[in-house]
Amino acid sequence: MYPEFLTKQSSAILGPIARLLGLLMNYIFKFLNVIGLPNIGLAIILFTIVIYMALMPLTVKQQKFSKLQTKMQPELNAIQKKYKDKKDNDSMMAMNQETQAVYKKYGTSATGSCVQLIIQMPILFALYRVIYNIPAYVDQVKEAFFPLVDNLIAIKGSSEYLQGTQAAAQFSKQFTNENFTSGVTEYVQNTYIDVLNKFSSADWSALSEHFSAVSSDITATVTKLNYYNNFLGINIGNSPSYMFKEGWADKNFLVMIAALIIPVLSAVTQWLNVKMMPTADTPQKSGNEQADTMMQSMKTMNTLMPLMSAWFCFTLPAGMGLYWVAGSVIRCVQQVFINRHIDKMDIDEMIQKNLEKQKKKAEKRGDKPTAYEKMMQYSAMNTKNVGAEGTQAQAQQPKRRATTAEKARSVKASESMEKDFEEAKAKTAGKKYKEGSLAEKANMVSKYNNVNQ
């Protein structure tokens, strides 16, 4: 149906999600209207809170992965340093194998948080579309444009006038669409609303002067929209850049300061988000050129993100900035509680649970651990000669006396691993390993352990 290709998001992925989120926004606004507070700014804040609370489980999973990565990082850094100057194919394959072995040891993978991000991204993009085009999803806000839109459509030259405004630039294709040129009522109405919804106060004044016949309708529409958009004295339908220019022209410093509040808050809250995110303790130079470049890029991005956020909030309608600020504040609050929750978690227990999940998945697939994998697992548990990075990291960890239950689990696990190792050793007895390969290193580790027992 043609109406779905208008103001609403219509892509195959974002479209259905945006319509679902639009229903939520519509119900929130209706609820606020019932209690006498039909305010778009307040609706955006409540809407953002509901969405981020719904995404909370995915956020926690991401943070768990970050916690595990902090634990793994010394071992990953040691591997990167080991193969720093080795660019041959065998060395690169060996480095990849050893890296995968570390992830397997902790019961996770290099893409541990990607699934959560993949799920969250379309939701957040669709959420942005809903907030960017409120009238498409909130019935009461759309109704504010009537009867103005119908009366404007009836005036000759109104279409050409709207096309000539700056607000119509992003909707130029809609004016040449067959549905518009053939006069399909709903399509034409929605196209007019799309453009009028992006109007600033100056645009409305110019429209009223140009079409004086509908000036009373324009006044009624603007009055309603200002009522819906008024949030703490700021019209969130205008951009802060427009408000700042208006204040500058009138020498009204209060308006200029008010215009800067949302961009500044956006930058500050974004900076707090970056600072509160758990990160792995990594050295200035890990020894791996690719990893060092990536780490430097991340640092640069973390520095630029608050500045970019401030700029976008300064140039876009203040409603979008309010959404970003609300989202950043909610993420900060979530992060405080998540950090407390994660800090209380026993990371060894978390690793054990991950390994058990992997084992169950492998059993469902019918996979069986190879002799080589068993040997690697046993060697990892019994390695006495840990790297300098690992020793230093362990020394900094607070000492905790193991409970009786933990000791029992450790003994049971050790006995099981010893049995598996003996089977693995019997199966690999007499085999020759390629020089420098991971298998050879695992065999050397096992021999070292036997000599030093």
FENMOQUI-V770991 format. One record per pair of residues at least 12 apart in sequence whose ideal C-beta (glycine too) atoms are under 10 Angstrom apart, sorted by the first residue. I is the first residue (numbers start at 1). J is the second residue. Records with the same first field share a line. If there is no record, write none. Layout:
I: J, J
This chain:
1: 186
2: 177, 178, 179, 184, 186, 187, 190
3: 179, 184, 186, 187, 189, 190
4: 19
5: 174, 177, 179, 187, 190
6: 133, 136, 171, 174, 177, 179, 180, 184, 186, 187, 188, 189, 190, 191, 193, 194
7: 129, 133, 134, 135, 136, 137, 142, 171, 174, 189, 190, 191, 193, 194, 197
8: 22, 129, 130, 133, 136, 137, 190
9: 21, 22, 125, 126, 128, 129, 130, 132, 133, 136, 137
11: 122, 125, 126, 129
13: 121, 122, 125, 126
14: 122, 123, 125, 126, 127, 128, 129
15: 126, 129
16: 122, 126
17: 122, 123, 124, 125, 126, 127, 129, 130
18: 122, 123, 125, 126, 127, 128, 129, 130, 133, 136, 137
19: 126, 130, 136, 137
20: 123, 126, 130
21: 47, 50, 51, 123, 126, 127, 128, 129, 130, 131, 137
22: 126, 127, 129, 130, 133, 134, 136, 137, 138
23: 130, 137
24: 46, 47, 50, 51, 54, 127, 130, 137
25: 40, 43, 44, 46, 47, 50, 51, 127, 130, 131, 134, 137, 138, 141
26: 43, 130, 134, 137, 138, 139, 140, 141, 142
27: 43, 47, 138
28: 42, 43, 44, 45, 46, 47, 49, 50, 138
29: 42, 43, 44, 46, 47, 134, 137, 138, 139, 140, 141, 228
30: 43, 138, 139, 140
31: 43, 46
32: 46, 140, 228
33: 138, 140, 228
38: 138, 140, 141, 224, 227, 228
39: 227, 228, 229, 230, 231, 232, 236
40: 131, 134, 138, 141, 225, 227, 228, 229, 230, 231, 236, 237, 319, 322
41: 228, 229, 230, 231, 232, 234, 235, 236, 318, 319, 322, 323, 326
42: 228, 231, 232, 322
43: 131, 134, 138, 141, 228, 231, 319
44: 130, 131, 134, 231, 236, 319, 320, 322, 323, 325, 326, 327
45: 231, 322, 323, 325, 326, 327, 329, 330
46: 326
47: 127, 130, 131, 323, 326
48: 127, 131, 322, 323, 324, 325, 326, 327, 328, 329, 330, 331
49: 326, 327, 329, 330, 333
51: 120, 123, 124, 126, 127, 130, 327, 330
52: 120, 124, 127, 326, 327, 329, 330, 331, 333, 334
53: 330, 334
54: 123
55: 116, 119, 120, 123, 124, 127, 330, 331, 334
56: 330, 334, 337, 338
57: 116
58: 113, 115, 116, 117, 118, 119, 120, 123
59: 116, 120, 331, 334, 335, 338
60: 116, 334, 337, 338, 341, 342
61: 112, 113, 115, 116, 119
62: 112, 113, 114, 115, 116, 117, 120, 277, 278, 338
63: 113, 116, 277, 278, 334, 335, 338, 339, 341, 342, 345
64: 108, 112, 113, 116, 278, 338, 341, 342, 345, 347, 350, 354
65: 106, 108, 109, 111, 112, 113, 114, 115, 116, 278, 354
66: 112, 113, 277, 278, 279, 280, 338, 342
67: 278, 280, 339, 342, 343, 345, 347, 350
68: 103, 106, 107, 108, 112, 113, 280, 347, 350, 351, 354
69: 103, 106, 108, 110, 112, 113, 278, 279, 280, 282
70: 278, 279, 280, 281, 282, 347, 393
71: 106, 280, 347, 348, 350, 351, 393, 397
72: 99, 102, 103, 105, 106, 108, 280, 351
73: 102, 279, 280, 281, 282, 283, 286, 389, 393
74: 102, 280, 281, 282, 283, 386, 387, 388, 389, 390, 391, 392, 393, 394
75: 98, 99, 101, 102, 103, 105, 106, 380, 386, 387, 389, 390, 393
76: 98, 99, 102, 103, 110, 280, 282, 286, 288, 291, 389
77: 280, 281, 282, 283, 285, 286, 287, 288, 291, 387, 389, 390, 393
78: 98, 102, 286, 287, 386, 387, 388, 389, 390
79: 94, 95, 96, 97, 98, 99, 101, 102, 286, 287, 288, 387
80: 95, 98, 99, 286, 287, 288, 289, 290, 291, 292
81: 283, 285, 286, 287, 288, 291, 387, 388, 389
82: 94, 95, 98, 287, 288, 387
83: 95, 96, 98, 99, 287, 288
84: 285, 286, 287, 288, 289, 291
85: 287, 289
86: 436
87: 289
88: 436
90: 434, 435, 436, 437
91: 436
93: 437, 438
94: 434, 436, 437, 438, 439, 440, 441
95: 288, 438
96: 110, 438
97: 376, 437, 438, 439
98: 376, 438, 441, 442
100: 438
101: 373, 376, 377, 379, 380, 438, 442
102: 380
104: 354, 355, 358, 373, 376, 377, 380
105: 351, 355, 376, 377, 380, 381
106: 347, 350, 351, 354, 355
107: 350, 351, 352, 353, 354, 355, 356, 357, 358, 359
108: 350, 351, 354, 355, 357, 358
109: 354, 358
112: 354
124: 327
127: 323, 327
128: 320, 323, 324, 327
130: 323
131: 317, 319, 320, 322, 323, 324, 326
132: 197, 198, 316, 317, 319, 320, 323
133: 193, 194, 197, 198
134: 197, 228, 229, 237, 317, 319
135: 190, 193, 194, 196, 197, 225
136: 190, 193, 194, 197
138: 228
140: 224, 228
141: 193, 197, 224, 225, 228, 229
142: 189, 190, 193, 197
143: 224
144: 193, 196, 197, 220, 221, 222, 223, 224, 225, 227, 228
145: 189, 190, 192, 193, 196, 197, 217, 221, 224, 225
146: 189, 193, 217, 220, 221
147: 214, 217, 220, 221
148: 192, 193, 196, 207, 211, 214, 216, 217, 218, 219, 220, 221, 222
149: 188, 189, 190, 191, 192, 193, 196, 214, 217, 221
150: 185, 188, 189, 192, 214, 217
151: 211, 213, 214, 216, 217, 218
152: 189, 192, 196, 207, 211, 213, 214, 217, 218
153: 183, 185, 188, 189, 191, 192
154: 213, 214
155: 210, 211, 213, 214
157: 210, 211
158: 192, 207, 210, 211, 214
159: 175, 180, 181, 188, 191, 192, 195
160: 175
161: 195, 206, 207, 210, 211
162: 175, 191, 192, 194, 195, 196, 199, 203, 207
163: 175, 176, 191, 195
165: 195, 196, 198, 199, 203, 206, 207
166: 195, 198, 199, 200, 203
167: 194, 195, 196, 197, 198, 199, 200, 203
168: 191, 192, 194, 195, 196, 198, 199
169: 195, 198
170: 194, 195, 198
171: 190, 191, 192, 194, 195, 198
173: 191
174: 187, 188, 190, 191, 192, 194, 195
175: 188, 191, 195
177: 191
179: 191
180: 192
196: 218, 221, 222, 225
197: 225, 237, 317
198: 237, 239, 317
199: 218, 221, 222, 225, 237, 238
200: 235, 237, 238, 239, 241, 242, 243, 245, 246, 317
201: 222, 226, 235, 237, 238, 242, 243, 246
202: 238, 242, 245, 246
203: 242
204: 218, 219, 221, 222, 225, 226, 237
205: 218, 222
207: 221, 222
208: 222
222: 237
225: 237
226: 238
229: 317, 318, 319
231: 262, 318, 319, 322
232: 258, 261, 322
233: 254, 255, 258
234: 255, 258, 259, 261, 262, 318, 319, 321, 322
235: 258, 317, 318, 319
236: 262, 317, 318, 319, 320, 321, 322, 323
237: 317, 318, 319
238: 259, 317, 318, 319
239: 259, 262, 263, 313, 314, 315, 316, 317, 318, 319, 320, 321
240: 256, 258, 259, 260, 261, 262, 263, 264, 266, 310, 313, 314, 315, 316, 317, 318, 321
241: 259, 263, 311, 313, 314, 315, 316, 318
242: 259, 314, 315, 317, 318
243: 255, 256, 258, 259, 260, 261, 262, 314, 318
244: 256, 257, 258, 259, 260, 263, 314
245: 259
246: 259
247: 259, 260
258: 318
259: 314, 318
260: 310, 313, 314
261: 313, 318, 321, 325
262: 310, 313, 314, 316, 318, 319, 320, 321, 322, 324, 325
263: 309, 310, 311, 312, 313, 314, 315, 316, 318, 321, 324, 325
264: 310, 313, 314, 325
265: 309, 310, 313, 321, 322, 324, 325, 326, 328, 329
266: 306, 308, 309, 310, 311, 312, 313, 314, 320, 321, 322, 323, 324, 325, 326, 327, 328
267: 305, 306, 307, 308, 309, 310, 311, 313, 314, 324, 325, 328
268: 306, 309, 310, 325, 328
269: 306, 309, 324, 325, 326, 327, 328, 329, 330, 331, 332
270: 302, 305, 306, 307, 308, 309, 310, 313, 324, 325, 327, 328, 331, 332
271: 302, 303, 305, 306, 307, 309, 310, 328
272: 306, 328, 329, 331, 332, 335
273: 302, 305, 306, 309, 327, 328, 329, 331, 332, 334, 335
274: 298, 299, 301, 302, 303, 305, 306
275: 302, 332, 335
276: 331, 332, 334, 335, 336, 338, 339
277: 302, 331, 335, 339
278: 335, 338, 339, 342, 343
279: 295, 298, 302
280: 295
281: 389, 393, 396
282: 295
283: 295, 389
284: 296
286: 389
306: 328
309: 321, 324, 325, 328
310: 324
312: 324
313: 325
346: 400, 406
347: 397
348: 402, 406, 409, 410
349: 406, 409
352: 409, 413
355: 377, 413
369: 420, 424
370: 424, 427, 428
371: 420, 421, 423, 424, 425, 426, 427, 428, 429, 431
372: 424, 427, 428, 431, 433, 438, 439, 442, 443
373: 420, 424, 442
374: 417, 419, 420, 421, 422, 423, 424, 425, 427, 428
375: 420, 421, 423, 424, 425, 427, 428, 439, 442, 443, 445, 446
376: 421, 424, 438, 439, 441, 442, 445, 446
377: 417, 420, 421, 424, 442
378: 414, 416, 417, 418, 419, 420, 421, 422, 424, 425, 442, 445, 446, 449
379: 417, 421, 424, 441, 442, 443, 444, 445, 446, 447, 448, 449
380: 417, 442, 445
381: 410, 413, 414, 417, 418, 421, 449
382: 414, 417, 418, 421, 445, 446, 448, 449, 450, 452, 453
383: 442, 445, 446, 448, 449
384: 445, 448, 449, 452, 453
385: 445, 448, 449, 452
421: 446, 449
424: 442, 446
425: 443, 446, 450
428: 442, 443, 446
431: 443
